[in-house]
Amino acid sequence: MRTLLFFNFVIIPLLLNSTLSYAESFSPNYSVGLGLEVSSGTFGTDSTSTYVIAPLIIDWYPTERFDLELTVPYLYQQTKNTGVAVLGTGAKATARRNMNGQYTYVGGSTTVTDSGTVANGGTGDDSVSGLGDITLTSGYTLLMDSDTSPRVRPTLYVKFPSADANKGLGTGKFDFGAGLAVSKWLGNWLPFAEGRYIFQGASREEVGALDFVTADAGVGYSWNESLMTSMYARFGSSLFDGISAPLEARLKTVWRFREHTYSEVYALKGFSDGSPDYGGGVSVFTEF
């Protein structure tokens, strides 16, 4: 966490004077990114869950207005059970739901098992890893950012049940969603908001899953053509019966350090039992 903040506030500003300006005429057809994200939290229990996500992200831009993003994550989670509280399905469902932090929105991996339950007064560890649920997100810009209008972009989302439900890495069901993103450049500032409604394939009877709303809202600042920083809140409704709604603050920096290559670095702090206590990640993208 401290390393990510140091990178955001110290290393990148020191490189401002050495970054190059690039022509805005380049319009990529594809981009490919690799990332690594780490988060940890107790989620309202006496146990701590640490999870790691290594996503492969492929973007396709067939036109100026239309885009598609495919995310293929590899997941790892470790839960350390301590104290006298029993670790129940709810805690694991929350933790593994948050393993989807690499997506634009939360809404994939959950667990339907309770294989790591620890009896009163016991201790133990539970870890699991494997391929996560693959997601596909598409967007179409109805209105372009102009002097008279903001950028308005409806989105569609689908989660494929590629994760192993027996390991608790997914529900084994499809999820679907639709949303809307709005943003507007005001000089170097970019206020933005984006929300999505997700229909969970797993039923309430099976795991207590709920259809839910998730959203980001914040503001970005462009330092120059190569560097942008944004601060925003991520929040929404509960994904499962008996689990708190997520609420967290995020700080993100996007830095284009080569003509067709850029990085994204973020850090987060959770403020509810539905979010990790802290976390962060880094990814690198190359455009074609």
Backbone bond lengths (Angstrom), bond angles and torsions (degrees), N, CA, C in turn:
res aa  C-N    CA-C-N  psi(-1)  N-CA   C-N-CA  omega(-1)  CA-C   N-CA-C  phi
1 M - - - 1.464 - - 1.527 110.99 -
2 R 1.358 116.74 -47.96 1.465 120.22 179.77 1.523 110.80 -64.40
3 T 1.344 116.57 -36.66 1.462 119.75 178.36 1.510 111.47 -62.80
4 L 1.351 116.82 -41.52 1.461 120.37 179.59 1.519 111.45 -64.82
5 L 1.352 117.45 -41.95 1.452 120.62 178.16 1.524 110.90 -65.24
6 F 1.347 116.33 -39.45 1.460 120.44 177.92 1.524 109.88 -61.36
7 F 1.339 116.12 -42.33 1.459 120.48 179.26 1.521 111.30 -63.94
8 N 1.334 116.48 -41.35 1.465 121.13 -178.67 1.516 112.57 -65.52
9 F 1.344 116.30 -45.03 1.453 119.96 -168.41 1.527 114.98 -101.25
10 V 1.342 117.99 -16.73 1.456 119.90 -175.40 1.523 112.38 -115.94
11 I 1.339 116.60 -58.17 1.455 119.74 -173.62 1.525 111.86 -64.42
12 I 1.339 117.20 -50.51 1.460 120.07 -176.94 1.527 112.57 -62.63
13 P 1.356 120.39 -46.93 1.468 118.58 176.84 1.516 113.76 -58.79
14 L 1.335 118.41 -32.70 1.459 120.53 178.92 1.519 111.80 -67.06
15 L 1.348 116.37 -23.36 1.457 120.47 -178.72 1.520 113.51 -92.40
16 L 1.324 117.05 -0.01 1.464 120.10 -176.41 1.520 112.22 -57.63
17 N 1.308 116.88 -42.14 1.456 120.51 -175.71 1.521 113.00 -71.26
18 S 1.345 115.94 -16.25 1.460 118.97 -177.56 1.518 113.00 -102.46
19 T 1.328 118.36 -5.05 1.462 120.19 179.91 1.511 110.38 -74.97
20 L 1.339 114.55 152.18 1.461 120.85 -177.65 1.507 110.40 -101.30
21 S 1.310 117.06 154.41 1.459 122.19 174.35 1.524 108.20 -92.23
22 Y 1.311 114.85 136.38 1.455 119.96 -177.60 1.524 110.27 -118.13
23 A 1.307 114.93 149.50 1.457 119.94 -179.43 1.510 110.04 -65.41
24 E 1.328 116.78 141.31 1.451 121.71 -178.94 1.518 112.32 -85.96
25 S 1.337 117.27 1.54 1.451 120.37 -175.70 1.530 112.16 -77.85
26 F 1.335 118.38 -18.63 1.456 121.36 -178.15 1.524 110.34 -69.69
27 S 1.334 116.09 126.37 1.460 122.04 178.03 1.521 108.12 -122.13
28 P 1.336 117.98 103.43 1.468 119.90 -176.90 1.520 112.10 -69.02
29 N 1.335 115.80 149.65 1.454 121.59 173.09 1.524 111.27 -94.13
30 Y 1.346 115.72 -29.37 1.456 120.96 -179.33 1.525 109.66 -142.78
31 S 1.338 115.38 158.40 1.461 121.36 165.95 1.514 107.74 -145.16
32 V 1.331 115.46 146.04 1.459 122.37 179.71 1.518 108.00 -127.40
33 G 1.333 116.45 130.54 1.453 120.64 -177.91 1.513 112.62 -130.74
34 L 1.341 115.34 149.75 1.457 123.13 172.58 1.515 108.06 -123.59
35 G 1.330 116.82 139.06 1.453 119.85 -176.66 1.509 112.62 -136.38
36 L 1.336 114.82 168.20 1.455 122.54 173.74 1.515 107.73 -145.40
37 E 1.339 116.59 124.70 1.456 121.38 -177.93 1.527 109.54 -131.21
38 V 1.327 115.51 140.50 1.464 121.93 179.91 1.521 108.52 -132.78
39 S 1.332 117.30 133.53 1.459 122.17 177.68 1.518 109.47 -143.37
40 S 1.325 115.86 159.02 1.458 120.55 -178.71 1.518 109.90 -150.79
41 G 1.326 116.70 146.00 1.460 120.04 178.77 1.514 111.62 -171.47
42 T 1.315 115.00 164.94 1.471 121.21 177.71 1.522 111.69 -98.68
43 F 1.325 118.28 -23.19 1.458 123.26 176.82 1.524 112.27 55.33
44 G 1.346 115.04 38.76 1.451 120.40 175.56 1.512 114.86 79.13
45 T 1.330 118.55 14.85 1.462 121.88 179.86 1.532 109.37 -120.57
46 D 1.334 116.25 -179.25 1.459 121.64 173.80 1.519 111.78 -90.45
47 S 1.308 117.76 10.92 1.458 122.71 -179.56 1.519 109.81 -113.85
48 T 1.330 116.42 150.40 1.456 122.01 178.97 1.521 109.73 -112.64
49 S 1.318 116.29 126.15 1.459 121.86 177.08 1.520 109.24 -108.11
50 T 1.324 115.90 127.06 1.468 122.38 175.42 1.511 107.99 -115.60
51 Y 1.317 117.45 130.98 1.445 119.63 -177.60 1.513 111.34 -135.25
52 V 1.323 114.42 146.24 1.456 123.74 -176.70 1.520 108.14 -124.40
53 I 1.321 117.11 134.91 1.456 122.66 178.51 1.519 108.45 -125.07
54 A 1.325 117.42 129.76 1.460 122.56 175.36 1.521 107.63 -121.28
55 P 1.339 118.30 91.67 1.459 120.72 -175.41 1.535 113.05 -92.46
56 L 1.320 114.96 144.20 1.457 123.13 164.62 1.519 106.65 -100.83
57 I 1.345 117.64 124.54 1.462 122.22 -174.53 1.522 108.87 -121.80
58 I 1.321 116.16 124.08 1.470 121.92 -179.73 1.527 108.62 -120.64
59 D 1.329 116.48 121.52 1.470 122.33 178.65 1.525 110.23 -111.04
60 W 1.325 115.78 142.03 1.457 122.40 176.90 1.521 108.39 -129.50
61 Y 1.351 115.95 130.82 1.459 122.04 -179.10 1.527 109.01 -121.11
62 P 1.338 117.98 81.36 1.468 120.16 -176.92 1.521 113.12 -66.04
63 T 1.356 117.12 -29.65 1.462 121.19 176.00 1.521 108.88 -138.78
64 E 1.318 116.11 174.90 1.461 120.82 179.25 1.526 111.74 -64.27
65 R 1.324 117.09 -28.36 1.463 121.33 -174.55 1.529 114.20 -100.75
66 F 1.338 117.66 -23.74 1.460 121.41 -171.86 1.522 110.55 -109.86
67 D 1.353 116.99 139.15 1.462 120.59 178.94 1.519 110.05 -147.06
68 L 1.341 115.58 155.06 1.458 124.07 177.19 1.523 108.80 -131.99
69 E 1.353 116.74 141.56 1.458 120.78 176.53 1.516 110.12 -132.87
70 L 1.340 116.08 125.65 1.455 123.25 177.17 1.531 108.14 -109.73
71 T 1.348 117.08 127.96 1.458 121.94 -179.99 1.525 109.67 -121.01
72 V 1.343 115.18 124.44 1.463 121.91 179.95 1.532 107.26 -119.21
73 P 1.350 118.93 102.62 1.460 120.51 -175.23 1.533 113.23 -99.42
74 Y 1.324 115.23 145.93 1.458 121.42 166.07 1.523 106.80 -105.95
75 L 1.346 117.50 132.53 1.453 121.91 -170.83 1.526 111.82 -118.26
76 Y 1.322 114.56 147.45 1.467 121.51 171.37 1.514 107.95 -144.13
77 Q 1.337 116.50 133.52 1.459 120.99 175.88 1.514 110.69 -137.64
78 Q 1.320 115.21 139.86 1.456 121.29 172.76 1.515 108.48 -126.39
79 T 1.320 116.47 130.56 1.461 122.21 177.02 1.517 108.64 -116.52
80 K 1.323 116.07 122.56 1.453 121.74 177.65 1.519 108.72 -101.74
81 N 1.336 116.21 118.22 1.454 122.27 -176.37 1.527 109.48 -97.69
82 T 1.306 116.84 118.85 1.463 121.49 179.74 1.516 109.72 -135.94
83 G 1.337 117.16 165.40 1.452 120.56 176.28 1.508 112.34 80.90
84 V 1.339 115.99 -160.30 1.452 120.90 -173.72 1.516 112.82 -107.35
85 A 1.318 117.17 -4.90 1.457 119.04 -178.35 1.521 110.35 -77.17
86 V 1.316 116.14 147.05 1.459 121.07 175.91 1.512 108.70 -86.08
87 L 1.331 116.94 130.37 1.460 121.85 176.53 1.513 108.55 -82.77
88 G 1.305 116.67 112.63 1.451 120.58 -175.84 1.505 112.62 -103.11
89 T 1.313 115.25 179.93 1.456 121.47 -179.40 1.509 111.07 -59.02
90 G 1.332 118.13 -36.07 1.452 120.69 -177.32 1.503 113.43 -58.94
91 A 1.342 117.23 -44.07 1.456 120.98 -179.78 1.515 111.17 -63.12
92 K 1.330 116.66 -42.81 1.459 119.82 -179.67 1.528 111.27 -69.20
93 A 1.316 116.41 -39.14 1.453 119.34 179.11 1.517 110.69 -61.44
94 T 1.332 116.41 -41.70 1.456 119.92 178.52 1.512 110.56 -64.17
95 A 1.321 116.94 -47.70 1.456 120.37 -177.45 1.517 111.58 -61.64
96 R 1.323 116.98 -46.83 1.458 118.62 -176.37 1.527 111.64 -75.66
97 R 1.322 116.90 -25.77 1.474 118.55 170.71 1.511 109.97 -61.83
98 N 1.342 116.95 -40.40 1.456 120.22 -178.36 1.516 112.62 -73.83
99 M 1.315 118.61 -9.10 1.453 120.62 174.35 1.516 110.77 -65.91
100 N 1.308 117.49 -10.32 1.461 121.05 178.52 1.516 112.53 -88.22
101 G 1.304 118.29 18.83 1.453 119.92 -177.68 1.505 114.40 -60.68
102 Q 1.356 117.94 -16.45 1.449 119.09 -178.59 1.509 111.84 -75.41
103 Y 1.325 118.99 -16.26 1.454 121.23 -179.36 1.522 109.45 -79.95
104 T 1.305 115.17 160.86 1.453 118.81 174.24 1.518 109.85 -56.13
105 Y 1.300 115.27 -35.90 1.457 120.47 176.15 1.504 110.76 -135.31
106 V 1.309 115.29 151.20 1.453 122.16 175.37 1.521 108.58 -67.96
107 G 1.335 117.03 156.23 1.457 117.22 173.14 1.502 114.95 148.46
108 G 1.313 119.80 23.35 1.449 119.62 -179.51 1.507 112.45 -118.12
109 S 1.340 115.90 -100.32 1.460 121.18 -166.18 1.516 113.24 -61.05
110 T 1.323 115.73 131.64 1.457 123.70 173.14 1.515 106.94 -142.01
111 T 1.302 117.44 174.69 1.450 120.15 178.29 1.515 110.92 -122.60
112 V 1.310 116.82 146.79 1.458 120.92 177.42 1.525 110.02 -117.43
113 T 1.339 117.46 10.11 1.453 121.24 -179.04 1.513 110.58 -115.72
114 D 1.319 115.66 170.56 1.458 121.74 178.45 1.525 109.18 -139.43
115 S 1.348 115.55 41.61 1.462 120.18 -173.77 1.512 112.64 -67.95
116 G 1.335 118.12 -15.83 1.456 119.86 -177.82 1.510 113.62 -99.70
117 T 1.308 119.48 18.38 1.458 121.99 -179.57 1.522 110.53 -59.87
118 V 1.329 116.19 133.34 1.457 121.69 179.21 1.521 108.34 -114.23
119 A 1.302 116.38 131.09 1.457 120.52 -179.21 1.517 110.79 -66.60
120 N 1.309 116.33 161.01 1.456 122.50 -179.04 1.529 110.90 -54.54
121 G 1.343 115.81 122.00 1.448 121.41 178.73 1.520 113.63 89.79
122 G 1.337 118.77 -2.19 1.456 120.75 -178.16 1.507 112.72 -92.92
123 T 1.328 115.18 172.62 1.456 121.54 175.28 1.508 108.55 -136.36
124 G 1.324 117.16 161.38 1.449 120.68 178.19 1.502 111.21 171.98
125 D 1.344 115.95 168.78 1.447 122.35 179.39 1.521 108.99 -123.29
126 D 1.319 115.92 150.41 1.454 121.95 178.57 1.515 107.03 -140.39
127 S 1.326 118.34 123.39 1.456 121.43 178.84 1.514 109.37 -132.03
128 V 1.323 115.97 151.99 1.451 122.15 -179.11 1.523 108.06 -152.97
129 S 1.332 117.25 149.02 1.460 120.89 179.34 1.517 109.01 -152.63
130 G 1.323 116.03 161.97 1.450 121.56 178.04 1.517 111.94 152.31
131 L 1.309 115.18 -177.99 1.459 121.30 177.70 1.516 109.76 -63.67
132 G 1.350 117.00 135.82 1.446 121.53 176.94 1.514 111.85 -90.98
133 D 1.313 116.10 -174.36 1.461 121.42 177.23 1.522 110.20 -75.15
134 I 1.320 117.04 126.23 1.462 123.11 177.99 1.524 108.81 -76.24
135 T 1.323 117.09 137.70 1.468 120.73 179.68 1.528 110.64 -123.83
136 L 1.314 115.22 151.19 1.460 122.75 176.05 1.521 108.18 -130.43
137 T 1.322 116.34 125.33 1.463 122.26 -179.99 1.517 109.20 -124.02
138 S 1.321 117.07 135.33 1.465 121.49 177.01 1.522 109.34 -126.50
139 G 1.324 115.71 151.73 1.458 120.89 177.74 1.511 111.21 -143.33
140 Y 1.319 115.39 149.60 1.470 120.74 176.96 1.525 108.41 -135.06
141 T 1.335 116.61 123.89 1.458 121.73 -178.19 1.529 109.90 -81.46
142 L 1.327 115.91 106.75 1.468 120.35 178.38 1.519 111.09 -73.48
143 L 1.344 116.41 -43.14 1.463 122.01 178.73 1.514 109.53 -123.50
144 M 1.326 117.15 132.87 1.452 121.76 175.53 1.522 109.47 -86.06
145 D 1.323 115.68 150.79 1.465 121.29 175.98 1.527 109.41 -62.88
146 S 1.345 116.37 124.25 1.467 121.24 -178.23 1.520 109.30 -147.27
147 D 1.313 116.17 -177.01 1.469 120.96 178.49 1.521 111.88 -64.09
148 T 1.324 116.54 -25.62 1.467 119.79 -174.02 1.527 114.24 -111.91
149 S 1.353 118.37 -6.14 1.466 119.04 -176.37 1.527 110.83 -149.25
150 P 1.335 117.18 151.78 1.464 120.76 171.91 1.519 110.47 -81.15
151 R 1.306 116.44 171.94 1.463 121.23 172.23 1.523 107.80 -81.14
152 V 1.325 116.27 126.56 1.461 122.16 -178.65 1.520 107.86 -123.13
153 R 1.341 116.32 122.59 1.472 121.09 -171.19 1.528 110.36 -137.31
154 P 1.333 119.28 101.13 1.463 121.36 171.60 1.535 110.25 -69.31
155 T 1.336 116.31 150.72 1.461 121.28 -179.06 1.524 111.14 -133.33
156 L 1.328 115.92 155.39 1.452 123.89 172.37 1.526 108.70 -127.09
157 Y 1.330 116.58 147.82 1.455 121.51 -173.61 1.515 110.07 -140.79
158 V 1.337 116.57 139.60 1.460 121.01 173.21 1.523 108.47 -140.27
159 K 1.327 116.19 138.15 1.462 123.08 174.89 1.519 108.36 -110.91
160 F 1.332 116.37 125.08 1.455 121.91 178.84 1.536 109.31 -93.27
161 P 1.329 118.22 138.46 1.475 120.95 -176.04 1.530 112.16 -79.89
162 S 1.328 116.76 64.70 1.463 121.42 -178.74 1.523 112.65 -87.43
163 A 1.343 118.20 -16.46 1.459 121.54 180.00 1.525 110.65 -77.40
164 D 1.330 115.12 154.86 1.460 121.79 179.85 1.525 109.71 -78.50
165 A 1.334 116.60 108.31 1.465 120.38 -179.44 1.524 111.47 -68.10
166 N 1.326 118.24 -28.27 1.457 120.85 179.64 1.527 112.13 -67.53
167 K 1.333 116.80 -26.55 1.460 121.53 175.82 1.528 111.96 -85.69
168 G 1.317 116.83 -7.38 1.449 119.84 -175.94 1.506 113.24 81.85
169 L 1.349 118.35 17.39 1.464 121.93 -179.98 1.521 112.15 -87.22
170 G 1.322 117.78 -9.96 1.457 121.29 179.82 1.513 110.28 -167.02
171 T 1.318 116.05 173.26 1.461 120.92 179.21 1.522 112.49 -88.88
172 G 1.332 117.42 -13.20 1.449 120.23 -175.28 1.514 113.11 75.39
173 K 1.339 117.22 17.87 1.467 122.67 -177.89 1.532 110.22 -128.64
174 F 1.323 115.58 156.42 1.456 121.17 172.51 1.530 109.86 -76.30
175 D 1.328 116.71 145.86 1.467 123.25 167.43 1.523 108.16 -119.44
176 F 1.342 116.17 149.73 1.455 121.64 178.09 1.522 109.35 -133.75
177 G 1.317 116.29 152.13 1.459 119.20 179.51 1.515 112.61 -158.32
178 A 1.328 114.94 162.41 1.464 122.35 175.99 1.518 107.75 -142.85
179 G 1.332 115.88 148.11 1.458 118.94 -177.18 1.510 113.10 -153.98
180 L 1.338 114.15 -173.24 1.455 120.82 -178.27 1.525 108.59 -148.18
181 A 1.339 116.31 134.59 1.460 122.38 176.99 1.523 109.07 -120.16
182 V 1.342 115.86 135.54 1.465 121.98 179.31 1.527 108.32 -132.04
183 S 1.331 117.25 133.54 1.461 121.68 178.05 1.519 109.45 -149.44
184 K 1.355 116.20 159.38 1.468 120.28 -178.53 1.524 109.71 -154.28
185 W 1.334 116.35 122.44 1.457 120.76 175.10 1.527 109.86 -74.27
186 L 1.337 115.11 128.56 1.466 122.81 174.85 1.521 107.09 -126.46
187 G 1.326 115.70 86.29 1.452 119.69 -171.36 1.518 109.04 69.64
188 N 1.337 116.60 -125.54 1.466 121.12 176.80 1.523 112.90 -87.80
189 W 1.314 118.03 -3.42 1.464 122.46 -177.04 1.526 111.11 -96.19
190 L 1.337 115.53 145.62 1.458 121.04 -179.77 1.527 110.16 -133.90
191 P 1.331 119.20 89.37 1.467 120.34 170.78 1.533 109.51 -68.87
192 F 1.324 116.81 142.36 1.462 119.47 -178.66 1.529 110.31 -151.66
193 A 1.319 114.46 155.92 1.463 122.05 174.51 1.516 108.03 -150.45
194 E 1.314 115.84 141.40 1.465 120.49 -179.73 1.518 108.83 -147.63
195 G 1.322 116.23 130.25 1.454 121.15 -179.95 1.508 111.38 -131.77
196 R 1.335 115.04 158.75 1.469 119.72 -179.60 1.525 109.20 -150.88
197 Y 1.323 115.68 143.80 1.467 121.90 173.91 1.522 108.04 -108.88
198 I 1.349 116.58 126.39 1.461 121.92 -175.53 1.530 110.08 -112.23
199 F 1.328 115.56 128.97 1.457 122.34 172.72 1.527 107.67 -96.93
200 Q 1.343 116.79 111.46 1.456 120.22 -178.26 1.523 110.61 -80.48
201 G 1.335 115.50 134.29 1.452 120.03 179.89 1.514 112.80 -71.73
202 A 1.336 117.52 -32.64 1.465 120.50 178.34 1.526 108.81 -70.83
203 S 1.321 116.32 133.52 1.458 119.75 -173.98 1.521 111.82 -82.76
204 R 1.321 115.82 162.14 1.463 122.17 176.10 1.532 110.62 -59.55
205 E 1.332 117.20 -37.62 1.455 120.27 -177.86 1.526 111.85 -65.29
206 E 1.348 117.39 -33.28 1.462 120.78 -176.58 1.523 112.29 -76.39
207 V 1.316 117.32 -52.38 1.470 120.59 -173.19 1.521 113.15 -136.50
208 G 1.340 117.52 8.34 1.454 119.05 -177.17 1.508 113.41 74.03
209 A 1.344 117.70 21.67 1.463 121.49 -177.91 1.522 111.05 -69.68
210 L 1.331 115.61 142.32 1.452 122.78 179.64 1.519 110.30 -121.95
211 D 1.318 117.62 143.61 1.463 119.79 165.55 1.526 107.33 -64.86
212 F 1.327 117.04 145.27 1.464 118.07 -171.32 1.521 112.53 -146.73
213 V 1.326 114.59 163.09 1.468 123.76 175.15 1.519 108.42 -108.64
214 T 1.321 117.56 138.79 1.458 122.11 174.89 1.519 108.72 -137.47
215 A 1.340 117.25 146.51 1.460 120.13 -172.48 1.522 111.62 -153.36
216 D 1.337 115.01 154.16 1.462 124.30 169.16 1.522 107.59 -121.33
217 A 1.333 116.81 143.99 1.461 121.18 175.31 1.522 107.99 -150.80
218 G 1.333 116.77 130.97 1.455 119.07 -178.86 1.510 111.55 -178.16
219 V 1.334 115.15 -157.56 1.461 121.28 -177.46 1.524 108.90 -144.97
220 G 1.332 115.67 142.23 1.450 121.72 176.24 1.515 110.74 -114.92
221 Y 1.342 115.59 158.59 1.467 121.09 176.95 1.523 108.92 -133.56
222 S 1.338 116.29 126.61 1.453 122.32 179.24 1.524 109.52 -93.08
223 W 1.342 116.45 113.21 1.463 121.35 179.68 1.522 111.18 -74.25
224 N 1.305 115.89 -37.79 1.470 123.04 175.42 1.525 107.08 -163.56
225 E 1.333 117.94 -167.67 1.457 120.70 -177.17 1.523 112.91 -69.57
226 S 1.341 117.34 -12.55 1.456 120.48 -174.96 1.519 114.46 -110.51
227 L 1.335 118.21 -11.36 1.455 119.83 -170.85 1.516 111.52 -138.87
228 M 1.347 115.65 132.07 1.457 121.61 178.04 1.517 109.91 -141.60
229 T 1.330 116.98 139.70 1.456 123.22 177.30 1.523 108.90 -123.25
230 S 1.316 116.80 140.13 1.469 120.72 178.43 1.522 109.95 -134.12
231 M 1.338 115.61 147.89 1.459 124.07 173.97 1.521 107.42 -124.38
232 Y 1.339 116.76 131.85 1.456 118.29 -177.19 1.517 110.85 -156.50
233 A 1.323 114.82 162.04 1.451 122.73 176.05 1.519 109.04 -102.98
234 R 1.313 116.59 141.70 1.463 122.24 172.42 1.528 107.79 -116.52
235 F 1.310 116.89 126.92 1.460 121.15 -174.18 1.522 109.36 -152.60
236 G 1.336 116.60 175.70 1.452 119.67 179.36 1.512 111.30 169.36
237 S 1.326 115.97 -163.28 1.459 121.51 178.86 1.524 109.64 -101.05
238 S 1.326 116.58 168.97 1.456 122.05 -177.38 1.526 111.05 -67.53
239 L 1.350 115.25 143.50 1.455 121.03 179.26 1.521 112.93 -91.62
240 F 1.362 116.62 -22.39 1.451 121.04 -176.20 1.521 109.56 -141.80
241 D 1.313 116.22 151.45 1.462 121.24 174.77 1.528 110.15 -56.86
242 G 1.325 116.35 132.44 1.450 120.94 176.19 1.506 115.65 81.16
243 I 1.346 118.93 5.87 1.459 122.62 -179.70 1.514 109.18 -114.95
244 S 1.331 117.16 136.83 1.467 121.66 -178.92 1.520 111.33 -65.18
245 A 1.311 116.32 152.54 1.460 121.82 173.90 1.525 109.27 -71.27
246 P 1.333 118.79 144.96 1.460 121.00 179.82 1.527 111.66 -71.71
247 L 1.330 115.78 147.98 1.460 122.56 174.15 1.530 107.49 -155.74
248 E 1.329 116.03 119.09 1.460 119.88 -178.47 1.519 111.73 -152.25
249 A 1.329 116.12 156.62 1.461 123.37 174.94 1.520 108.53 -106.71
250 R 1.328 116.64 141.37 1.459 121.69 -177.80 1.524 110.96 -131.73
251 L 1.317 114.57 144.41 1.462 123.03 174.19 1.518 107.29 -123.90
252 K 1.334 117.05 127.44 1.458 120.99 -173.82 1.520 110.52 -135.04
253 T 1.329 116.38 139.64 1.462 122.66 176.40 1.519 109.36 -125.27
254 V 1.328 117.00 131.84 1.458 123.52 174.72 1.524 107.36 -113.80
255 W 1.329 116.54 123.28 1.463 120.79 -176.02 1.527 109.84 -128.31
256 R 1.330 117.02 118.51 1.461 121.98 175.84 1.530 107.67 -91.69
257 F 1.331 116.16 101.76 1.458 120.11 -175.37 1.522 113.12 -97.33
258 R 1.335 116.94 -8.92 1.453 122.27 170.83 1.523 108.12 -139.14
259 E 1.322 115.67 169.38 1.468 119.30 -173.25 1.515 112.32 -58.08
260 H 1.336 118.02 -41.27 1.460 121.02 -177.44 1.520 112.19 -121.45
261 T 1.326 117.44 23.17 1.467 121.40 -178.66 1.520 110.01 -136.09
262 Y 1.322 116.49 133.90 1.457 120.02 178.55 1.520 110.39 -144.33
263 S 1.333 116.14 161.61 1.458 121.79 -179.99 1.516 109.94 -123.37
264 E 1.318 115.88 154.64 1.458 123.08 173.52 1.531 108.21 -126.07
265 V 1.328 116.66 130.88 1.460 122.51 178.13 1.525 107.71 -129.10
266 Y 1.344 117.51 133.76 1.459 118.73 178.91 1.526 110.27 -140.83
267 A 1.324 115.08 157.04 1.458 122.89 172.82 1.522 107.79 -134.43
268 L 1.340 117.27 147.83 1.463 120.55 -179.50 1.512 110.61 -134.37
269 K 1.325 115.62 154.31 1.460 123.99 172.62 1.518 108.04 -133.23
270 G 1.339 116.00 123.84 1.454 120.31 -179.09 1.514 112.62 -87.67
271 F 1.343 115.99 148.75 1.462 122.02 -179.15 1.526 112.51 -127.39
272 S 1.336 117.47 14.29 1.459 121.16 175.41 1.514 108.56 -147.16
273 D 1.338 115.75 166.39 1.455 120.20 178.47 1.525 112.26 -72.40
274 G 1.325 116.91 -7.69 1.454 120.88 176.63 1.509 113.53 -89.68
275 S 1.344 118.32 0.96 1.458 123.42 179.46 1.519 109.53 -126.83
276 P 1.345 118.55 156.82 1.463 120.04 173.42 1.519 110.65 -64.30
277 D 1.337 116.57 156.47 1.468 120.04 178.11 1.523 110.73 -65.82
278 Y 1.331 116.02 -39.25 1.466 120.61 178.19 1.518 108.43 -159.51
279 G 1.324 115.82 166.51 1.458 119.73 179.02 1.512 111.11 177.18
280 G 1.310 115.65 -179.75 1.458 120.85 179.15 1.509 110.55 178.07
281 G 1.323 115.44 173.95 1.453 119.37 -178.97 1.508 112.52 -167.17
282 V 1.311 115.18 168.30 1.464 122.32 178.14 1.521 108.05 -142.03
283 S 1.311 117.47 143.58 1.460 122.97 177.01 1.518 109.03 -144.75
284 V 1.319 115.66 154.45 1.467 122.93 179.27 1.525 108.40 -129.10
285 F 1.341 116.37 132.32 1.463 122.77 -177.84 1.526 110.26 -121.13
286 T 1.331 115.40 143.19 1.454 122.12 173.11 1.521 108.54 -121.23
287 E 1.335 116.41 133.95 1.459 122.07 -178.16 1.522 111.24 -100.99
288 F 1.333 114.88 149.58 1.449 121.74 179.35 1.516 111.12 -128.67
